[in-house]
Amino acid sequence: MKLAIKKFLFASSMITALLLAACSGLPNSGSGNPGGGGGGGGTGPFTIGGTVTGMTGTGMVLQNNGADSLTVNGNGAFTFKTAVAKGGTFSVAVSTPPSTPTQTCTVSGGSGTASANVTSVQITCSTGTVAIGVNVAGLSGTGLVLQNGTDFLTITGTTTTTQFKNAIAFGQTYNVTVSQQPISPAQTCTVTNGSGTATQGVTINVQVTCSLGTISIGGSVSGYSSGTGFILQNNGADNLTILKNGTFTFPTLVPVNGAYAVTVFSQPSGPNQTCTVTNGTGTAAANVTNISIVCPAVFHPIDVNVVGVLGSSGSMLLQDNGGDNLSTPKNGAYTFATSIAHGSAYDVNVFVAPGTQPFGCIVWGFSGTALTTPVNPIPLVDCGHDDWTWMAGTNLSDQFGKAKVVACPPALNRTPGGSNYSSTWTDSSGNLWLFTGIGFTSTEPPISNRPGYFGELWEYTGTQNYFGGCANSWNLISSTGSPTPRWGAVTWTDPATGNLMLFGGQDSALHFLNDLWSFNIATLTWTPLPAGGADQPGVYGTQGTPSATNVPGGRWGASYRLDATGALWLFGGFGCDSTGSTCSNLLLNDLWKYSGGQWTWVSGAKTGNQSGSYGSQGTPSATNVPPGRQASVAWIDNSGNFWMFGGFTNGTNGFNDLWKFDPVAKQWAWISGAVGAASTPGNYGTQGVAAASNVPGARWLSAAWSDTHGNLYVFGGQGFDATGTGSLGDLWEFTLSTTTDAGNPAKIALNQWIWLRGPSAVSQPGIYGLAPSPAVWPHVTNNPGTRWGASYWTTSASQTSEQQFWMFGGEGLDATGSTGQGFQLLNDLWRYVPYQ
C-alpha cells in the first residue's frame, strides 16, 4: 500500500513539471493569429479548438486531421488534445454526430494553417436537419466560393472535405452551384450531385471537381430506364455515373482545343440496355453540350399462370390493358402477345369465363408496373381457389365476445370470444354450430376478465355466400337444458334426425366425462341420453358386439369421425379405462363405433397406457394397434377406412405416425411417420410437391378434414417444425385419390405427404388481409397464424357450391404476433377452399 502511494506522488510531480514546462512555451497572448483566431503568435505548437452551439444530444465526436478524436457532450468551448506545429494544417470534421436525439452538426472555419492557437472553429448543431457535405478535388487556386441559396461557403487552402454552415430541414430542396471560380491559378470547378431533396437517413455529399482546363464536356441522356451500373467515360479515364435522363457534364475539364472521346464504359443493368453515343468525339474549342446518349426502350412480356381450370378445352380469354386478348383453355403458363414498355402499367382481367367451372375465377396480382422480366408478381388466374379468407371475428388475441344484435356488417361486431378446443357441428343447411370450450365470455359486462368454461352455444349462417354479406353472421343461441360446459369433447351430426350429438370431454372441475347429449335444432332443446357421467370407467362388453349397456369411459381429447353410413368412430384420448380405479395419467388406444344408439368396442385395449404394436409399415395385421394417446386427429376416406394421425403422450413427446383402420378386415396398418412418441421434426420438402420423404413433424390438437377426392388434410397444432417446437400454421395433404387435384399436377404421387401452404416455422403471426366489411376478401397471401386447439367444420359442395373448410379460434398468435393478456386465445373465423 505504501509503495503505491510513493508511485502516485512521483507521477504527480512529473506531471506538474511537464505542465510548467508546457506553460513556459505558450505564445504571447498579444501576438497575431493568421491561422484563424485564438491565442498569440509564437513558435508553436498551437492548439486547435472552438465553440459548440445548439447541441442537445450526446456522444458527438470531433476529429482533427482525420486522426485526433475528441468526444463532446455539450455546448461550449472545446480544444483538441493534440497541438499542431507552426505552419501545420488543421481540418476539423464531425466524425460522429450527436444522438438521443439525433442531430446534424456543421463545421465553420474548420480548416486552415496554424500560426497561433486556433479558437474560432464553430460547430453548429440542429435537430431534424441534414448537413450539405462537400468534397473538393483538384483545387490548387484560391477564392473558390460555393453557394446554396443564400448560404455561401468559401473554400480555403487545399481542403478536400467540408460542409455548408447551415444544415437544411428534411424535405427541403438544395442546389449547390459555383458562385466564384478560383484564381492564382485560374481554375474551372464543376459540381456533381449538387441538387436534390433532403431525406432523413440519407447523407448529402456534393462533389466539386476543379480543373486547370477551361472546356467542359457534356450532353444529354434519353431513354435510360433507371437501371444500375450506367457509367460514361471520357478520354479513357474520366468516369461519370449516370443516374437519370437529362443533361450531364464530366467532372474533368479539357484544355482549349483539347480532344475528347466519350464512350459507354458500363451499360445499364436491371433492366439491361445497350446505349449508344452520338457526337462523342472531337476537339473542344468551346464548352461541348451536344453529345447524345440514347438508350433503346425496354419492353417486358406479361406472363400469367392459370390454375384450377377443369379439363383442357375451356373457353377462357384473358385481357391486358383492355385490348390484348389471350386464350387460356387449360392450366399452365401463358404470355400476352404485346409486351409492355419498362415503367408502364399492366392490368389483367378475365374477359371470357372458362365455361368449365361451377364458380368464377379470381386474378391475383392483376395490375402493377412492368419493371422486371418477368413482371413481379406474375398474375395468377385462380379458378380452383386454394385460398384462406378471414370471414369474421377479430385479428387480435384474448378478445371478449359480442352478442348484441347489430346492424350490418355483423362480421366483426357480433362474435364469440376467443376460445380453445370447443365443440363443433355442421347442420344439414351448412350452418356452423359452436359450443365454446375454454374461452372468454360474450356477456356485457363480462362475467370474468379471464377465460373460463362458459358453454355458450353459437350459430354461424351465410356459409353459402362466397364473398360474404350481411347474412354472414354469428348468433348467440338461447337453449334449454344445456350440458355442463367442457372442452375436448366428441361431436357429430346425426344424419337421421339432424340433431347435434355431444359426448365426453372435461369440465371445469377437471372431471373426465362420458355423458351423451342430443340437441334439437328446431326446438333449441338439449336432451341427455342414458348412461354416462363424470370419471366413469368404460363398459366394454364383448369386442365386436354392440350393446345398449356398452359405453366408453370418461375421456378428453379423443379423435373421431362420422362415416358414410352415419356411424361414429372414436379413438383413444386421455381418461378412464375399464378398471375404474383412476382416470389420471391414462392414455387410451381403444377404438369404438356408435351406431343405432349403441356403442361397440372394436379394437385396442380395455386398459390404458398401451405401447401398441406397429408391425411392418404399410401392412395391415390383426396384431397391429396404435399406442395410447390424446389429441390426435382422424378422417374417414371415400372407402370408409378410418385414419388417425399424431397426438400427444406426456412431457414434450408427440407422435407423427399415420394409421389406417379397415372396418371390414378390422385391422390396423401403420402407414407413415416415426415409430412411437419421438417428438420427430418435420421434413417439409418443396412446397406443393409430393415426396416419399415428406412428413409433418410430431403434433397434437391440430385441425383435420378430407376433400371430395378422399385426400387427407391437417392444419397446425402444437408440435415440431423442422428445427424447433411451438404452435404451427402449416397445411399438409396426404394423397389417397387416384384423381389428380384440379389445377395442381404436382399431386400425382399416392400415399405421400405434401406441404401445401403456411409457414414451415413455429410461432408465426397471421396474415389476415382486409377485414370483412361485410364483403370478405379471399387472397392467396392470406394465412392464419400458428395455433392449436382450433374448432373446425367442413361444408359439402351441395351446401356451399364447393367443399369448404372452416376454422375458428384456438390458442396461438394473432396478426401482430402479440400474446394479448397472455392466454393467446383467438376468435377469428377462417374459410379455406381447396382446389376442387
DRENNUZA-115301 format. One record per residue (C-alpha): residue in one letter; y, x, z. Coordinates in steps of 0.001 Angstrom, whole numbers, plus 524288, in hexadecimal, padded with zeros to 5 digits. Each point is the difference from the previous one (the first is absolute). Layout:
N
aYXZ
...
! end
This chain:
836
m800008000080000
k8098980B378032C
l7FCA8806DE7F368
a803F97F3E67F843
i80D467FFA280706
k8029D80E307FCAD
k7FD077FDA57F1BB
f8091A7F45E7FFD6
l80B52807C180605
f7FDFF80B077F64A
a7FFF77F66C7F47B
s80C567F9548050B
s806FB80D1A800F0
m7FC378037B7F21F
i804C57F2DB7FAB6
t80D19801948071E
a801CF80D8F7FA41
l7FCF97FB447F25E
l8098D7F49A8014E
l80ACE8094180465
a7FD2E808E37F4B4
a800617F4937F693
c80CD07FAFD8059A
s8065B80D4D7FE62
g7FD1F7FF4B7F173
l805F47F2657FDA8
p80B487FF947F620
n80DFA7FDF78046B
s8036A7F18C80074
g80C98802667F8C0
s7F9B6805C37F3C5
g7FF787F8B47F2F5
n7F44A7F8357FB80
p7FDC7800987F169
g7F22D7FB3E8025F
g803E87F1E98027B
g805C67FEBC80DB1
g7FC02803ED80D95
g8022380C1580843
g807E280C087FCA1
g7FCBB80ACD7F687
g7F88A80C5F8031F
t7F45F807B67FBD9
g7F63C7F53C802B3
p7F5C87FB2980175
f805D17F2447FFC7
t7FABD7F35180569
i7FE4C7F3F67F78E
g802F47F2A68058D
g807B27F3777FF45
t8004C7F20C804AF
v7F6D07F4367FF39
t805AB7F23D7FF7B
g7FA407F2647FE61
m7F278803B58051E
t7F8C17F52B80752
g7F2078044B7FDB2
t7F89580BBF8053B
g7F8A180BB17FB17
m80910804D77F547
v7FCEF80DD67FBAF
l80A558083B7F91F
q7FCAB80C327F864
n8082080BB87FBB5
n7FC35808277F452
g7F2F87F9287FF31
a7FA888066E80C3C
d808337FEB380C5F
s7FCB57F288805CA
l807CD7F8F980A7D
t7FC437F30980679
v80B9E7F714802D4
n7FEB27F3C780855
g80DFA7FB01800A0
n80DE2800A67FB21
g808B880BA3802B9
a800CB80E797FD00
f7F462808237FBED
t7FDA080E6C7FD64
f7F4378064E7F98A
k7F92B80A108086E
t7FF9180A417F533
a80CE8806197FBD4
v8026E8057B7F261
a805A580D037FC1B
k80DDD801407FB2D
g800587FBFF7F1C7
g7F2E17F92F80163
t7FE1E7F2937FA51
f7FCC37F3C580791
s7FA797F32C7FB1D
v7FE5E7F4F4809D5
a7F7337F4A37FCA7
v7F9A67F4868071B
s7F1A8803B0800B3
t7FB9A7F3E08079E
p808E07F40080115
p800EA7F86E80CC9
s7F6307F56780343
t7FFAA7F44A80943
p807E17FB427F90D
t7FE4C806F17F31A
q80CF4805657FB1A
t80547807467F44D
c8088780BC4802FD
t8089E807317F649
v8054B80DE0800C0
s80E26803967FCF0
g804CB80E197FFA9
g7F21F8045A801C7
s7FFE080C277F76D
g807F180C127FDA6
t801B780E54803BF
a802098037680E4A
s80BE08086A80348
a801B57FA3680D9E
n7F9037F69780910
v7FE0F7F3487F87D
t802A97F3788077B
s8040C7F6E87F501
v7F2DB7FB047FB1C
q800927F12A80103
i7F3927F7CC8016F
t802A57F1827FE07
c7F4F67F6548030D
s7FEF37F1AD7FC7E
t7F5A97F54B800C4
g7FABD7F8197F482
t804D88099D7F604
v7FADB80AE27F78A
a8069980CD17FCE8
i8025A804547F212
g7F9CE80D5D7FF00
v804118096B7F571
n7F85B80B847FA7D
v808558096D7F821
a7F9B4809AC7F6C4
g8062280AE27F7D5
l80D6C7FFC380685
s8078180CCC7FF05
g80E177FB2F7FEB8
t809047F9F080A22
g806F17F3148014D
l7F4D07F6BD7FCC8
v803317F2748054D
l7F6937F48F7FF8B
q803F07F1CF8019F
n7F95E7F3828047A
g80A1B7F5307FF71
t80AC08043880971
d7F77980A5880685
f8025480DD87FB01
l7F75980BAD802CC
t804C580DE77FDA6
i7F542809CC7FD71
t8031F80DA7804EC
g7F94C80D047FEDB
t7F2247FFE57FAE7
t7FB7A7F45E80803
t7F4237F9A77F9E3
t7FDEA7F46B8093A
t80A4B7F74C8064E
q803D17F1BC80239
f80B767F70D7FDC2
k8079B7FDE180C82
n7FE857F1377FFA8
a7F2827F9DA8003E
i7FE797F2F87F917
a7F9EE7F368804D5
f7F2CB7FB157FB30
g802037F7D07F3D9
q80CB5806E07FC47
t800D8806577F29E
y8041280E0D7FDBF
n804A68078B7F40A
v801BA80E9E801A8
t80841806BE7F59D
v806B580D2A7FE20
s80E487FE4C803D1
q803BB80E3B7FD92
q7F84580A717F8DD
p7FF0F80DC3805D2
i8087D80B677FB84
s7FF6D80EEE80142
p7F7867FFD57F830
a801797F2D27F95F
q7F3AC7F7F98004F
t7FB847F2A57FBB2
c7F8027F8A880A23
t7F8167F3D77FD0E
v7FA7F7F5C680949
t7F2047FAE97FF7A
n7FB0D7F431807D1
g80E097FDA080413
s800277F12E80096
g7F80E7F5278061D
t7FEE57F72480BCF
a7FD70804E280DD0
t7F2DB7FB35804FF
q7FA8D8012E80DB5
g7F61980AF38012C
v803D1806257F2EC
t8074780D0A80035
i80B4A801A27F671
n7FF6980D567F98E
v80A01802667F560
q7FDBF80BE07F747
v80BDC8077C7FB09
t7FD5880A977F5FD
c80AB1809AA7FC15
s7FFDC808437F3CF
l808BD80A487F9D7
g7FE227F8F67F2F7
t809027F5477FB96
i7F75D7F7157F7A3
s7F76F7F5288058B
i7F3B67FB7E7F906
g7FC1D7F1BF800EC
g7FD397F32D7F961
s7F8F27F34E802D1
v7F2477FAE2802F4
s7FB0F7F2D27FB43
g7F3007F8E1800D3
y7FBA88073680C49
s7F7017F73980838
s802F48065280D28
g7F368807A080123
t7FEDB80D04806DE
g8008580E487FC2D
f809E47FEA77F4C0
i806C480D467FE82
l80912805187F558
q8027380E7C7FDC2
n80AF68079F7F966
n7FE6380D887FA5A
g7F2828017880600
a804C1800F380E10
d809CB7F5B18045D
n7F7EF7F44C804E6
l805567F25880277
t7F7EB7F4E7805E7
i802E67F2BA7F9E8
l7FF547F44380902
k8059B7F50F7F7B1
n805917FC597F2D4
g80E258039A7FD2A
t807F080C657FE8C
f7FBC080D65804CF
t8061F80D9C80127
f7F8C280CA38027A
p80462806F780C67
t801E080D217F93D
l80B63801807F680
v7FF53808BD7F409
p80A36809777FACB
v809317FBD37F542
n7F8BC800D67F312
g7F37B80207807A2
a7F32D7FA667FB06
y7F8D27F49880620
a7F23B7FAED7FD99
v7FC057F3B780760
t7F1957FC58800D8
v7F7517F6FD8080F
f7F9E48090680A06
s7F7A37F55A80653
q7FD607F2677FA80
p800857F41A80919
s7F3AC7FA8380602
g7FCEC7F327806B8
p801DC7FA9F7F5BE
n7FD8280AFA7F666
q80A598019E7F57F
t8027A809DF7F533
c80EAE801D07FEF9
t806B1806E37F49A
v80CB2807CD7FF04
t80A527FE477F562
n80BC3809457FE55
g7F9A9808DF809EC
t803FC80D4B7FA60
g80CA3806437FB8F
t80BB28088D8038D
a809137FAD080A9C
a80E20800947FB98
a8039B7F4AB80914
n7F9387F7B380A34
v7F3777FAA47F9EE
t7FDAA7F17B8028E
n7F8397FB5A7F427
i7F2338046880356
s7F74B7F4007FF30
i7F3417FE9A807A0
v7F84D7F42D7FB5D
c7F3B07FB67806FF
p7F7957F6367F8A1
a7FDAE7F2E88069B
v7F3BD7FE8B80850
f7F7B17F3C87FEE2
h7F5917FB6480974
p7F4847F73D7FC73
i7FE447F3F880892
d7F1E97FF75804AF
v7F9B37F48E80710
n7F3097FE0C806EF
v7F93B7F2CE7FF41
v7F6057FC2980A6E
g7F8B97F3B1803A9
v7FEEE7F9D07F278
l7F3327F8D07FE0E
g7F8D4803B27F381
s8052C808377F4D1
s806147F62A7F6B2
g80B857FA788076F
s80C687FBCA7F904
m809B0806A180930
l80C6F8059A7FA2C
l8092E80897807E3
q80E34802207FC9E
d8098080AF78031B
n80EAF7FE1180043
g7FEC77F2AE7F9C1
g7FAB5804177F2D2
d7F55680A4B7FF84
n7F34B7F8197FFFC
l7F31280633803F3
s7F2837F9A67FEF1
t7F7418027D80BE4
p7F3527F8657FDDC
k7F871806C780AF9
n801478092A80B7E
g8048180DDB7FDAE
a80BA8808CA7FD2F
y809AB7FC5D7F547
t80CBB805837FA77
f80B447F8697F9F7
a80351803B77F203
t80E4E802C9802E9
s8035B80B79808C4
i80C047FF70808B8
a80B13809F380028
h800AF8084880C43
g808007F91380A5A
s7FE9B7F2AB7F99A
a7FA607F3F080693
y7F3067F96A7FD43
d7FBB57F250803FD
v7F1DA7FBB07FDE5
n7FBA27F1CE800DC
v7F45E7F7937FC2F
f804507F9287F37A
v7F3357F8CA7FD0A
a7F5D67FD3E80AAE
p7F254805B17FE1F
g7F9A17F2947FF27
t7F41E804B78079D
q805257FEF480DEB
p800147F48F80987
f80D2380539804D8
g80B5A807FA7FADA
c8021C80E957FF36
i809E4807B8807E9
v8071C80C027FACF
w8024E80A4E80A84
g80A6280A567FD65
f804817F8347F43E
s80D928060E7FEE1
g8067180D0280202
t806D280B6B7F986
a7F885808CF7F6C2
l8015380DBA8059C
t7F2418058B7FE6C
t7F4477FF657F6F0
p7F8FE7F7AA803D3
v809F57F79D806FE
n7FE177FF8680EA3
p7FA9D7F70A804AC
i7F8237FB737F451
p8012D7F1127FF48
l7F3887F973804C6
v7FC677F2C57FA4C
d7F7637FA2180A8F
c7F7F97F44E7FB8C
g7F5BA8019B80A93
h807E9801B880C72
d7FAB280A6080987
d80C6F7FDC9807D5
w804007FD7980E1A
t80A7F7F5E98031A
w807757FE4D80CB2
m7FEE87F12F801A3
a8058E7FCB880D7F
g803438053180D70
t807F480C018034A
n7FE9380E4F7FC65
l801DC8043280E33
s7F60D8014080AE5
d7FF867F8F580D27
q807327F3C37FB7B
f7FF577F2CE806A9
g7FC007F4557F7DD
k8092A7F5277FB88
a7FAB07F23980010
k80C107F7A07FDA6
v800B77F81A7F388
v80A78806207F798
a805AD7FD937F2A1
c7FB20807967F449
p7FD0C80B3D7FFB6
p7F6387FFD580B42
a7F90780CAB7FC64
l8071D80890809D6
n8053D7F56B8091A
r7F32E7F944803B1
t7F4AD808EE8032D
p7F5F18035D80A6F
g8032080B6D808BE
g7F9A680D2A7FE29
s7F1857FF2980363
n7F353807977FF94
y7F1E77FC057FC86
s8032D7F1847FECC
s7F6BA7F57A7FAE0
t801677FB387F1F9
w7FB157F55F7F6C5
t802C37FB867F21B
d7FEF37F15C7FDFF
s7FB5A7F91C7F3A5
s80E0B7FF127FAEC
g8026880E8980124
n808BB7FEF780C09
l7FF0E80AEE80A0F
w7FD3C7FD2980E65
l8029E8097880B2C
f7FC307FF4980E77
t807A580B3280613
g7F92980AE58074A
i80790809C680839
g80E2A7FE457FBEC
f80DD07FB4B8024C
t802F47F1B8802A0
s8087D7F77A7F740
t805C67F7BD80AFE
e80EA58009580259
p8032A806148092D
p7F37D808057FFA1
i7F5D97FD7480A75
s7FF0780EBD801AD
n806BF80BDC7FA79
r7F2C28066A7FEC8
p7F4907FC907F72D
g7F55B7F782805BE
y7F5657F5EE7FD03
f807A87F3F77FB91
g7F6367F9967F6BC
e80A257FA2A7F6C4
l7FA8F7F8D87F416
w807A2801DA7F351
e7FE487FB6B7F1F9
y805BC806C07F3F6
t801E67F7927F3E4
g8042B803567F22E
t7F5AF80A0C7FC72
q7FFAF7F9C17F274
n80E0F804687FD50
y7FEDC80DB07FA79
f80EAC802978003A
g8024B7F91880CEA
g8093B7F4D48030C
c803E97F6CB80ADF
a7F21B7FA9F800D5
n7FB3680D7F8042C
s8010B7FE4D80E94
w7F9DB8026780D3C
n7FF0B7F401808D3
l7FC4F7FFCC80E69
i7F54D7F5B7801EC
s7FF407F7A080C32
s7F1977FD6D802A0
t7F77C7F95180A0B
g7F61C806EA808C2
s8025380E1B7FC05
p7F61180AB9802F5
t8031C80AC3809A8
p80951809C77F972
r7F86C80BE97FB6A
w7FF3080B417F680
g7F4C9805B57F80E
a7F9327F2EC7FD70
v7F7287FBBB7F4BC
t8054C7F56A7F6EC
w7FBC87F86D7F3FF
t802FF7F3457F8EB
d7F4C37F64D7FFB1
p7FE647FC8E7F186
a7F9A07F2FC80350
t80AAB7FA9F808DF
g80BAD808D97FD5E
n800F88027080EA3
l8049A80D2480524
m7F57F8069780841
l8029F809AC80AFB
f7F5F2808218077F
g8012D80A3380AC6
g80A1D80A97801FA
q80666804C980C8D
d809E67F8C380885
s80B18804E080896
a7F6C78011D80BC4
l7F7E78098C7F7E3
h7F4707F6B57FF2A
f7F7268014A7F424
l7FE867F2677FA5C
n7F54B7F9217F84E
d805A77F24B7FFC7
l800777F8AE7F30C
w80B567F7267FBDF
s802EE7F7247F471
f80DB67FC297FB75
n802427F3B37F7FD
i80B7E8024D7F6CC
a802517F1807FDC9
t8011B7FC7B80E6F
l804B580D5A804D1
t7F5977FF5C80A8F
w7F7A180ACF805E5
t7F2347FC7780445
p7F720808FF80809
l7F1DD800657FB67
p7F45C801238094F
a7FC0280CDF8066E
g807DB80C438026F
g809C680495809E7
a8051480CA580607
d7F7AF80C5A8016C
q7F3AE7F8917FC69
p7F3B1807437FB7A
g7FA5D7FCDD7F2CA
v7F48D7F6B17FE2A
y7F8A5806427F4C3
g7F3E17F7997FEF3
t7F6138041D7F5BB
q80513809467F596
g801837F8E87F313
t7FEC27F25D80617
p80BFB7F72180197
s8015F7F85180C9A
a80A197F72F80636
t7FECB8081F80C7A
n8027880D1B7F96D
v80D95805F38018D
p8055C80DEE7FEB4
g805058061880C8C
g80E8880086802F2
r8065A80A577F778
w80C66805B37FA36
g801D0806C57F2F7
a7F4377FAD07F893
s80057800887F11A
y7FCC57F3A47F881
r7FFF47F90C7F2E0
l7FCE07F2917FA65
d7F6527FFAF7F4AF
a7FFB17F6FF7F428
t7F6EC7F64C806FB
g809A97FE2480B36
a7F829808578099B
l807258096780904
w7FAE480DED801D3
l8042D8076780C3A
f7FD6280E3D80394
g801BE807E080C85
g80C3E801528082A
f8027A803C780E1E
g7FAF47F73780AD4
c7F3D37F99B8058A
d7F202802147FB7B
s7F4247F81F80482
t7FE958063480D6B
g80BC87F98E80653
s8012F80B2B809D4
t80D18804957FABF
c808DF7FE647F442
s806B380D2A801F3
n7FE0580BAE7F71E
l7F65B7F9017F74C
l800FB802197F158
l7F7C57F6357F892
n7F8AB801217F323
d7FA137F25B7FF2E
l801797F7FC7F385
w8012B7F12580135
k8009D7F4887F69D
y8068B7F2F08033D
s7FBFE7F4A57F74B
g7FDDB7F18380214
g80580800CC80DBC
q7F5BA809FA8047B
w8000780EA58025C
t7F538808FC7FB09
w7FDD680DD1804D2
v7FD17807267F32C
s7FFDF80EB580296
g8036280AA0809B9
a7FD3A8017A80E6C
k801867F68280B58
t8054380B188086E
g80C72807BD7FE2A
n8034980E2A7FCD8
q7F58C801D17F5A2
s8008F80C9F7F81F
g7FAE77F98B7F398
s7F7BC805967F50E
y805E6804287F2E9
g7F3D1803197F81E
s801FE8051F7F228
q80D507FDAA7F9E4
g7FFC97F4957F685
t7F21F7FBE18038C
p7FDC47F30380731
s7F5FE8001D80AE7
a7FB487F6D280AA2
t8022E80AEA809FE
n80E1F802B37FBFE
v80ABC7FA9C808B7
p80E338043380278
p803C38059080D47
g807547F7248095F
r80EAA7FF627FDD9
q80C5A7F7F08015A
a80B3B7FCC67F6B7
s7F8E4802667F32F
v802B97F7E07F3C6
a7F6D47F8267F769
w7FEA47F9987F2A7
i7F6B47F6F67F896
d7FDDF804527F1DE
n7FD7D7F7007F461
s7F14E8014D80228
g800F07FB5680E1E
n7FDCF80D6C80639
f80700802D580CD8
w8079980CF08002E
m8056A806EC80BE9
f808FA80BF780100
g805BE808B980A9B
g802C97FC5B80DF5
f801FF806CF80CF5
t7F78B804D980B2F
n8079B8064980B14
g8097380B15802A6
t80508803DD7F28B
n7F3687FDBE7F88E
g7FFBB7F74A7F410
f7F6DD7FCDD7F4C2
n8021D800AE7F154
d7F2367FBD37FC2C
l7FE007F4BA7F688
w7F40D7F7188019C
k7F9F37F4D47F81F
f7F70D7F57480552
d7F74F7F8827F680
p7FE407F25480600
v7F3DC7FD547F7D0
a7F89C80C98802EF
k806718008580D76
q8021580EAF7FECE
w80B838090D8025B
a8038880B427F6E4
w8096C80AFB80356
i808668015E7F3A3
s80B208099A8027A
g8073E8081480A37
a7FBED808C080B26
v7F4827FDFE80934
g804787FBAC80D71
a80D547FF9E80664
a8051980D3C7FBCB
s80E937FD0D7FE5B
t7FE868044C7F1E4
p80C8E802CC7F847
g802557F9527F2F7
n7FE07805ED7F29E
y80A427F9337F791
g7FDAF8064B7F2C9
t809257FBB27F50F
q807277F33C80246
g7FA8A7F5257F776
v7F3DB807937FBC7
a7F24F7FD8780537
a7F7C580BC08040C
a7F320801E480713
s806BB80930809A1
n80AB17F637803B0
v7FED77F98C80D52
p809B57F9F2809A1
g8016D806DE80D0A
a7F9D17FA3080C1F
r807E27F41E80466
w7FFD37F35E80786
l807BB7F34080083
s80285800747F165
a8025E7F47D7F6DC
a7F5AB7FCCB7F5BE
w7FD1E7F68F7F4E7
s7F8467FF1B7F346
d805427FC907F27C
t7FAD87F6837F5DE
h7F76F80AB07FA2A
g7F9848028580D2C
n8068880D2A8025A
l8033E8039180E11
y80DC78032C804E5
v8044C8060A80CD8
f80DF18024F804AE
g805258088880AEF
g7FB4B7FF8D80DFC
q8003A80A5980A76
g7F8C480C7C7FCD3
f7FFD880C467F7D9
d806BD804697F398
a7FC4680CDB7F97B
t805348086C80B24
g804107F80080BD5
t7FF147F33680770
g809107F461801CC
s803187F2EF7F9C3
l7FC707FEDD7F19B
g8060F7F8F17F453
d7F6E1803E87F4EE
l7F9387F5F57F74B
w7F20D802D17FB68
e7F66B7F9247F703
f7F13B8017B7FF75
t7FB4F7FBF47F27F
l7F41A7F7447FEFE
s802D97F8277F3BB
t7FB068036D7F283
t80C7D7F9E27FAB2
t80B19809C17FED8
d80C5C7FB8B806C8
a80A0B7FB1F7F642
g809BC80A817FC5A
n7F9A580ACD807E0
p7F59A807027F809
a7FE9880A6C80A92
k7F81C7F63A807E7
i7F361801797F875
a7F79E80791809AA
l7F7C17F6E780855
n7FD6B8021980E82
q80B78809578016D
w80C867FFCA807F4
i80D768000B7F9A0
w80C99802FB80731
l808C17F5B77F9A4
r80D388000E806BC
g807998039B80C20
p8022B80CDF80719
s7F510809BC80214
a806488040680CEB
v800427F8D780D02
s80BFA7FA51806CC
q808917FCA17F44B
p80B047F5D37FFA4
g7FF357F4497F6FA
i806FD7FEBE7F2EB
y804867F1DB80053
g808FB7FEBB7F458
l808F77F4297FF7A
a7FF037F5D280AC2
p7FB4D7F2307FCAD
s80BFC7F7717FE12
p7F8A17F6857FD44
a7FBA38068E7F366
v7F69380B3A80207
w7FFA680CCA7F890
p7F2CF805A17FBFF
h8010280E637FCA4
v7F67E80B067FDA1
t80774808DF80964
n7FEB17F69680B89
n7F62A8039C80A6D
p7FDAD7FB8080E08
g8017A80A4380A6D
t7F412805A080699
r7F9FE7F663809B9
w7F3BF7FB5E806F9
g7FB7F7F2D380508
a806F47F87E7F523
s7FC9F7F1A67FD93
y7FB797FD197F22F
w7FC047F5217F6AF
t7FB3B7FE477F201
t804127F4F17F6F7
s7F7A67FCD57F42B
a8042E7FEE67F1C2
s7FDEC7F135800B8
q80A157FF5780AF9
t80A70809A07FB63
s7FD89802257F148
e7FAAA80D81802FC
q7F903805BD80BA6
q8095D8050D80A4D
f7FE97807B680C86
w8095A7FCF680B39
m802A48083480C13
f8083B7FDB480C2C
g8048D8091C80ABB
g7F7658092E80787
e8043880C1D8074A
g8068C80B007F88E
l80C7D804FF7F9C4
d80AC77F7707FA6F
a809A98033B7F51B
t80762809BC80880
g7F430806C3805D6
s805037FB3D80D30
t7F74F7FCE280B97
g808F47F4A7803E2
q7FE1B7FD7080E86
g7F426808CC7FF6F
f7F5F07F5647FCFF
q8014C8015A7F127
l7FBD27F1E17FDA9
l803A17FB1F7F26B
n802D67F22A7FB1B
d80145802627F160
l7F8187F8067F644
w7FB3C807107F3D1
r7F8EE7FBAC7F3B6
y7F7C7808F07F76A
v7FB7F7FBB87F291
p7F5BF809097F9FE
y7FD18801AA7F1AA
q7F9837F3497FBCA
! end
